[in-house]
Structure formats: C-alpha cells, structure tokens
Amino acid sequence: MNARVSAPAGARVFRLDAAGVTYAMGVDERGYLQPLHWGLALAADDPLIARAAAELSGFDPAGSITAQEFPGQGEGLVAEPGVKAAFADGNRDLVLKYRAHRVEDDALLVELADIDRPVSVTLRYVMDAGTGVLGRSATVANEGIEPVRLDRLAAAVLTLPVGDDYCLHYLSGRHAAEWTRHTAPVGPALTLLESRRGSTGHGNQPWFAVGRDGLTSEEHGPVWYGALAWSGSFRIGVARDNLGRVRVSAGYNPHDFAWTLKPAEVLETPVLWAGYSGGGWGGASRDFHRFQAARILPGGAAARLRPVLYNSWEATAFDVTLDGQVALAEKAARIGAERFVLDDGWFGERHGDRAALGDWTVNRAKFPDGLAPLIARVRALGMDFGLWVEPEMVNPDSDLYRAHPDWVLHHPGRPRTEGRNQLVLNLARDDVRDHLLAVLDALVRDHDLAFLKWDYNRNWTEAGWPDAAAEDRQRVHVAYVRNLYHILSELRRRHPALEMEACSGGGGRVDLGILAWSDQVWPSDNTDPFDRLAIQDGFTRAYSPQVMMAWVTDSPNWANGRRTPLDYRFLSAMQGGLGIGANLNHWGEAEFAAAARWVAAYKEVRGTVQRGRLYRIDPPLDDAAASATMYVSADGGQAVMFQMLRGSMFRDDPTPHRARGLDAAATYAVRMLGGGLLPDGVPPRASGAWWMARGLRAPLKGDYSGAAFVFDREN
Ligand code: DGJ
C-alpha cells in the first residue's frame, strides 16, 4: 500500500509521509524544483520553503548551484545531471523547470519541462506505507518534431542534508567472492558504483547506504539507503558538492548509453527504491527486507517459504544420468529435501562447458526416455522438480548458433569474444525474445516444472546490435533487459505455480529488478561455510534472507580447500534458504542421521530465518574469531541466534552475545536448535529483558564449530 501524498492543486510544495519518514520538495520563485527534506518525519506545518539560490561567485552561477530535484545538463551544471540531451541542431543545453503536477493512484507525478525546447521529464514518486521506502523514476518525453538524443538518464537524484560527516557503505566483489562490504567517507570526490557489463555484475551492487560518522551505528542513528531495480549496466554516483550537500544519482550507466527519442516517444527509467531509517544500519536493512517481501518479491506477503532443495551440481557437474540422479534423489529425500534440482548437463551435447548452450532438448544418451522417469521418481519421493537453464547464452558449438550466428551481440567484422566458451544472445531482438519464450514455455509445460534455476555465466563484450538502425543500436542496454523481464514475467503469468532462482555464476545478477520475478537467488558459487558467513552478512545488508540460498556442500570445499565439520556447514547454510549440494553418495549413516536432524530443525525455524527481523549481534568480519546473528519472527514469538566460532584461541572471549529484538516483558524458553543440552549457566527460561541484558554464549571449542539457540515466547 502506498502512503498518502500531499500535493493539492496550486501547491508549490509537495510531500510524501509514511512510517516516520517525510520526503518533500518545492518549486522556488524561479521555477526550479528543489529537494526540501528526506529523513525523519516532520510536523505537518513545519516550514518547507524553496528559495531561489543567488550566484555564489562568478564560477558558480545560481542555476548551477541550485539543488535541483532532477537537473538537466545545462546552465553550467557541474554536479551529476538527471538527464543530458543533444538536439538535432547541435544544442546541448537543457534547463528543467516545474510545469505541472498531479496525483494518480497514490503516485505523485511532477512534470518538468525545458525552458524553451519541447522536452519534458515527468518525475514519479510513490512511498510504501509500511516502511516509508520511496520509489522514484523518471520519464522523458520528446514533445517536438525533431529527434532528441539522450546521452544520460537517471531514475533519480537524491539530496541529503548538508553535512561533512557522511560515510558510504557499498558492496562489491568478483566471481566466488561477492558481497564484500566497504566503507568510504563521502567527500567532494565523486564515488561511482557501477556496472559496465550489460548486467548487474559481481563488481558493485546497485545498492548504497549512507550514515553519519559518530552518529550511525548498527542499531542507532540515521541511514539513507537505496537500490536500483535494474538488471543492466547501472551507475550510482555519490558526492558532496561545494555547498556541502550530499547528492546521490542513480540510473542507466552513461557508459555506451544513448537513446534517440523520436518525436512523441518517451523513455522511462527503472525505479530507484530509497529509504531512511533512524535505527542504524540494522534498522535500515530490516526495513528494506520487510519492504522487499511486501512490495518486490513474487507472491508478496503470501509467498511460500523456501523449500529445502537438493542440487546436484557440486556432486556431479556435467556428468548427469538418469541412474545417477535417481540415486541422489533417493538420498536427498531421506534427509528431508523438498525439491530436487537437476543442474547443468542434461541437454544437447552438453558434456562440459564447450558446447550445447542454446539446444534445450533432453540428451537421450543420458536420459533415454527423457526427463519423465526422473521427474516421476522425484515426485514419488515427495519432492518437486526443478531444472537449470541458461537461456540467454549460446555456445558456438550448438545447433542454435549454427542456424542463427547473427542472433548474438556482435559488431560485424569484429572478434566475438567468448567467455566460458559462450556468446550472449541479443535479447533486444524480438525474434530472439520470442524464440526463448517459446522454448522455455514448452520446457516448463511439458515437464510441469516447479522451479527453474536461471543462470547467466558471462558478461557482454562486443555489445553490437547491427540489424538495428544506426541511431538505435545503443538502445541494446535497455531493450535487452526489458525483453528479459518480459520473458520472466510472461513465464510466470503462464505458469503461476512456477518458482525461479536468479543465478549468474553465483551472485552476478542480484538486484531489485530481477527479484520481482525471482523467488530466490544464488548469492555465490563460493559454498565454503566460513566464507559464506561474510558473504551472507554482506548480502543481507541489501537483500532479504528470504531469497538468499545457501548449500551444505562437501569438505574440503572446492573454492578454498577448507575442511569444516558437517554441523558447522549446516549451521552456516541454515541462516538463509537451506539447500544441500554435497555428493550424498559419499555419505555414511552418521552423516545422513545428522543431516536429517538438521533439516528437521531448520524446518522448525525457517519462517523466522526467512521472514523475520535480522539482528547482527556480532558480525562475521574478516578478523572475527566468533560471530553471532539473530532472527526474530515478525510477531516476536520465536527467535533463533546462531553462534559461530572460527577457531579457538588460548584467550577465548567469553563475553555473552546479547539478544536483540525480543519482547522485553515476555518470557522466553530457550533450547538448542537440533537438540542437546543447554550449556551450563544458561537458564531454560527468562524474560526478553534478561536475554537482551545478560545474553548467552555456547562454550564453543576447536575450529569451525557452531550452535544455535531457539527462543520460544511463553506468554
Ligand atoms: C554457475 C552456477 O553458479 C552454478 O551453481 C552452476 O549452476 C553452474 N553455473 C553450472 O554451469
């Protein structure tokens, strides 16, 4: 539900208010739309006045230093623009001023127009009633009779109160090492978080969070944050301008972007979702998780909890056969898996990563009667069945490529750079889009699939679209992603029970755009349970644990050779959506018994883990010997605290981990997740206040050990 918008006819000040947050803007005497407030809720009659700026010096004309809600590149602007345009006659000056506003379906629409040329920008604002998270996007319209080339376009520019003590948190990484959190001071140097890769990428996340040094901590102080709902190349810029105002701009990456707007044509940006919390980094991420569940993820509040899945990739790689998969499925069912996923290798002549992407027909040597016998067995074992696909790619060694070599992104006469021996199909082409939709639709229908794992294992190189008109070729950055969303949404519309996982060699395409069609994501190919604690900590800064899959795999781990006990692997993976990816053929009875116990224990608390409120009691930072993470169910009735030890030291820290988020006045009984005795000194029941003031700690010893406490409210 959206918040009420206050923007009466004739008003010069507009505001959106919800959940303790106010966002306001106003038109000054010269017609500029200025940001007036984003943060703590203001009183209804607080003074909000947009005053025209005066020239600061000969170097800073008035227009260029006016904090504009969405500046055009013109009038000497030296900050990041919202939009930059070039007109057919060579003019490149765009000055946007207020023209009109209206409220439509709880959305505030404010129209800006150039002072002279027939170009308008309509800014759209909605605010989520439950969290105060603001959605902003922009639509540029060519109202003239000549084409207008757009060289840059942001979804939004945001302005924070003047200050010199801001710090930026952001997330970056690479394949198998995603989700590292960084902190940087916000100064006059522009910090750019971006992808030039055609998709979101493993590099920078399209997410930011800004706090104030000395004021913002895990549970206290102001945080302004946001994430772009876009799965293509993006750019987020953060800088303090020469008047001390922090400006955040977010939108299409201008690198290689251009869109020539034909007369009467419009271009709409994706949405930047941005929130404010007074509750520190933790409060901000809890609000954003809640917002994602309510407003972004498929199914909304009614979404199913993530089933425990088994995936055969780490066990078998490409070596999949009917008998081999049936053997794994039987073992997965024994430990309580609810979904069986057949990963890469089931189609065409796919015996490694050199061939067959594009040929989505079942390999009859591996599955002589198709997938039906495997699916029937999986279902008889009480699980549903899912399949891996990588639809946007093609190997040059494939029937599809031999038939349609022109279907890939390329520049004629130039090399076609391969990544993992594959090329990228040009989804911007409608014939490619229609082909993929037809193939996937048939695959899902013919096999009645419950789940698709949608992978994407390389980035763009030569991003050419030679059959488009010369002035339209750079539209590929937008048209590709829109067609991808079209396929995903259409598949879900045609198959309402189908669930999907977004994967891109691990976490290379996680963003609020793809999450609108994805029930879950694969955060990283790194499945080492210790590395995963840091990865999961980074991931949940931005995104909900509800979508964060984590597998228990073999030890030593493929990524780093680390050896870890099975219990530790489970306790790490149970902090998101639990999956099993180990080679169960190598397990003995003791492992099956332990795994069955952990899976059953997980099912008792998964609602709390996936949909609850996450508290970082003691984050798993790189040098931390121990860490603790807690999840409290939305109604406060259940909580679970995971305590993890990297390695015992002769100076082991006995400080209790203090609970958070409990109902102070209620009584909570405590027990060990998965069974076992409470450690000495931990009482079986006490008030929420007691657990939060006194805390508790498992006496963990050795290397890579862990435990989890479950709190059940009794009154
Ligand atoms: C990359 C994914 O992240 C893996 O989980 C697996 O599906 C492989 N691709 C298969 O090629």
Boltz pocket constraint, residues with backbone or C-beta under 6 A from the ligand:
constraints:
  - pocket:
      binder: B
      contacts: [[A, 313], [A, 343], [A, 344], [A, 388], [A, 455], [A, 457], [A, 503], [A, 504], [A, 505], [A, 506], [A, 522], [A, 524], [A, 525]]
      max_distance: 6.0
